[in-house]
Amino acid sequence: CGAYTLAQNGHVRGDFLYGSMKPRTQATLDLILYITFFLPGIAALVYAGYTYAAESWRIGEHTTQIANGPPLYPFKTIIPVAGAFVLLQGFVEILRCIICIKTGEWPARLKDAEEIDVIEQQLASSTHVDEEARQLAIKNAKSIDEAAHHRIGQTKEINHD
C-alpha cells in the first residue's frame, strides 16, 4: 500500500509551506528529500527485511503460539518485497521531480477507476435491472460522488486556512 499511496500523492506533508511554493521549488525540495532521506531509508528497509526474511527461511521459522504452528517465513518475505515496490515508486517520483524542474509543471498522475465507473459497469451487465432503474441508480450514485468530492474540497480548503 505504501507504493500505491506514494503514486497517488496520498502521504501526509506540511501543506502550509509546501502548498504555497511554485512547482519547480516543490520539485527541487522533493528531489533533495528523496535522495537524502527516502532512498537510504527504504534501501535500509529492503536490506534489513531481506536479512530478516532470509534467516527465517534458513531456520524454517514457525509460530510458537501453538504446537506445530504455521510457517512465518512467507510473511516475513513480504517485508523486503514491499520495500522494493516502494523503492521503485520512489524512483518514479524522482523522475517526476526532474520533469517538473525542467518543465515547471508537475506531470499528471494516472487516475484510478472511480466508484461510478464500477457501478455503471455492474449495472450495464445486469439482466435484473431495467433501463429506467439503471439510469436512476447511476444518477443517484453520481450525486453521492459529487457530494463526497465537495466535502473533500471543503476539508482541503479548511486545512489550507
C-alpha positions as CSV (number, residue, x, y, z in Angstrom):
1,C,0.0,0.0,0.0
2,G,2.9,2.3,0.6
3,A,3.9,2.4,-3.1
4,Y,0.3,2.9,-4.1
5,T,-0.1,5.8,-1.6
6,L,3.1,7.4,-2.9
7,A,1.9,7.0,-6.5
8,Q,-1.4,8.7,-5.6
9,N,0.3,11.5,-3.7
10,G,-1.5,10.4,-0.6
11,H,1.2,10.7,2.0
12,V,0.9,13.5,4.6
13,R,3.1,16.6,4.2
14,G,3.3,20.1,5.6
15,D,1.0,21.8,3.1
16,F,1.0,25.1,4.8
17,L,4.5,25.8,3.4
18,Y,4.8,23.3,0.6
19,G,1.4,24.3,-1.0
20,S,2.5,28.0,-1.3
21,M,5.7,27.1,-3.3
22,K,6.0,27.2,-7.0
23,P,6.1,23.7,-8.7
24,R,9.8,24.0,-9.5
25,T,10.6,24.8,-5.9
26,Q,8.4,21.9,-4.7
27,A,10.1,19.5,-7.1
28,T,13.6,20.7,-6.0
29,L,12.7,20.2,-2.4
30,D,11.2,16.8,-3.1
31,L,14.2,15.7,-5.1
32,I,16.6,16.7,-2.3
33,L,14.4,14.9,0.3
34,Y,14.0,11.8,-1.8
35,I,17.8,11.5,-2.4
36,T,18.8,12.4,1.2
37,F,16.2,10.5,3.3
38,F,13.8,8.4,1.2
39,L,16.3,6.3,-0.9
40,P,18.6,5.5,2.0
41,G,15.7,4.7,4.4
42,I,13.9,2.4,2.0
43,A,17.2,0.8,0.9
44,A,17.9,0.1,4.6
45,L,14.4,-1.4,5.0
46,V,14.9,-3.7,2.0
47,Y,18.3,-4.8,3.2
48,A,17.2,-5.4,6.8
49,G,14.0,-7.1,5.6
50,Y,15.9,-9.3,3.3
51,T,18.3,-10.5,6.0
52,Y,15.4,-10.9,8.4
53,A,13.4,-13.0,5.9
54,A,16.4,-15.0,4.7
55,E,17.1,-16.0,8.3
56,S,13.5,-17.0,8.8
57,W,13.7,-19.2,5.6
58,R,17.0,-20.7,6.7
59,I,15.7,-21.9,10.0
60,G,12.2,-22.8,8.7
61,E,10.6,-20.5,11.3
62,H,7.2,-21.4,12.5
63,T,5.0,-19.6,15.1
64,T,5.3,-20.7,18.7
65,Q,1.8,-19.7,19.7
66,I,0.5,-23.2,19.1
67,A,2.1,-26.6,18.7
68,N,3.4,-27.1,15.2
69,G,2.2,-23.6,14.2
70,P,2.1,-22.3,10.6
71,P,5.3,-21.0,9.0
72,L,6.3,-17.4,9.4
73,Y,8.9,-17.1,6.6
74,P,6.4,-16.4,3.8
75,F,5.0,-13.4,5.8
76,K,8.5,-12.1,6.6
77,T,9.3,-12.2,2.9
78,I,6.7,-9.6,2.3
79,I,8.9,-7.0,4.1
80,P,11.7,-6.7,1.5
81,V,9.2,-7.3,-1.4
82,A,7.0,-4.4,-0.2
83,G,10.1,-2.3,0.4
84,A,11.3,-3.0,-3.2
85,F,7.9,-1.8,-4.6
86,V,8.1,1.4,-2.5
87,L,11.7,1.9,-3.8
88,L,10.6,1.5,-7.4
89,Q,7.8,4.0,-6.9
90,G,10.4,6.3,-5.3
91,F,12.4,6.2,-8.5
92,V,9.3,7.2,-10.4
93,E,8.7,10.1,-8.0
94,I,12.3,11.2,-8.6
95,L,11.7,11.2,-12.3
96,R,8.5,13.3,-11.8
97,C,10.6,15.8,-9.8
98,I,13.2,16.0,-12.6
99,I,10.4,16.5,-15.2
100,C,8.8,19.2,-13.1
101,I,12.2,21.0,-12.6
102,K,12.7,21.0,-16.4
103,T,9.1,22.0,-17.5
104,G,7.9,24.0,-14.5
105,E,4.8,21.8,-14.2
106,W,4.1,18.5,-12.4
107,P,3.3,15.7,-14.8
108,A,-0.2,14.3,-14.4
109,R,-0.8,11.3,-12.3
110,L,-2.7,8.3,-13.6
111,K,-6.3,8.2,-12.3
112,D,-7.9,5.1,-10.7
113,A,-11.2,3.8,-11.7
114,E,-13.9,5.8,-9.9
115,E,-16.7,4.1,-8.0
116,I,-19.1,5.5,-10.5
117,D,-17.3,3.7,-13.3
118,V,-17.6,0.4,-11.4
119,I,-21.3,1.0,-10.7
120,E,-22.0,1.7,-14.4
121,Q,-20.2,-1.4,-15.5
122,Q,-22.0,-3.6,-13.0
123,L,-25.4,-2.2,-13.9
124,A,-24.7,-2.4,-17.7
125,S,-24.2,-6.2,-17.4
126,S,-27.1,-6.8,-15.1
127,T,-30.1,-8.6,-16.5
128,H,-32.3,-7.9,-13.5
129,V,-32.4,-4.1,-13.8
130,D,-34.4,-2.3,-16.4
131,E,-33.1,0.8,-18.2
132,E,-35.1,3.4,-16.1
133,A,-33.8,1.9,-12.8
134,R,-30.3,1.7,-14.2
135,Q,-30.3,5.4,-15.2
136,L,-31.8,6.4,-11.8
137,A,-29.2,4.3,-9.9
138,I,-26.3,5.9,-11.9
139,K,-27.8,9.4,-11.4
140,N,-28.0,8.8,-7.6
141,A,-24.5,7.4,-7.4
142,K,-23.1,10.4,-9.3
143,S,-24.9,12.8,-6.9
144,I,-23.4,11.0,-3.9
145,D,-20.0,11.0,-5.5
146,E,-20.2,14.8,-6.3
147,A,-21.3,15.5,-2.6
148,A,-18.3,13.5,-1.4
149,H,-15.9,15.3,-3.6
150,H,-17.4,18.6,-2.5
151,R,-16.9,17.7,1.2
152,I,-13.3,16.7,0.4
153,G,-12.7,20.0,-1.3
154,Q,-14.1,21.9,1.7
155,T,-11.9,19.9,4.1
156,K,-8.8,20.7,2.0
157,E,-9.7,24.4,2.0
158,I,-10.1,24.4,5.8
159,N,-6.7,22.7,6.2
160,H,-5.0,25.3,4.0
161,D,-6.5,28.1,6.0
